[in-house]
């Protein structure tokens, strides 16, 4: 799994890097077919001048075969944002995996219905 972590208006410390990688290991345990994950950690100072709080944002774009998943989390603490972002990504991965497993169980769909109907004899038209 290829993980890239970058910062926007913030420098990514070793502690942030470690926290992100540890949280993403949990996601990888649930689904091992991840091609890449791009994480962007950013700091929004727009409300800081007015006495508002700084907003920390963690975003992730994950690529799996045939699909791209995006999540973002905004919190007043960067580590809370990282935790929330990882939890959201984990939920999306589990949902995606469940959908993939359902498709395998159902199969083509038409074949199963055909077998159910094929047992019934149809009288020839006159």
HELIX and SHEET records of a PDB file:
HELIX    1   1 UNK A   14  UNK A   30  1                                  17    
HELIX    2   2 UNK A   78  UNK A  106  1                                  29    
HELIX    3   3 UNK A  110  UNK A  118  1                                   9    
SHEET    1   A 4 UNK A   2  UNK A   8  0                                        
SHEET    2   A 4 UNK A  34  UNK A  44  1                                        
SHEET    3   A 4 UNK A  55  UNK A  64 -1                                        
SHEET    4   A 4 UNK A  67  UNK A  75 -1                                        
END                                                                             
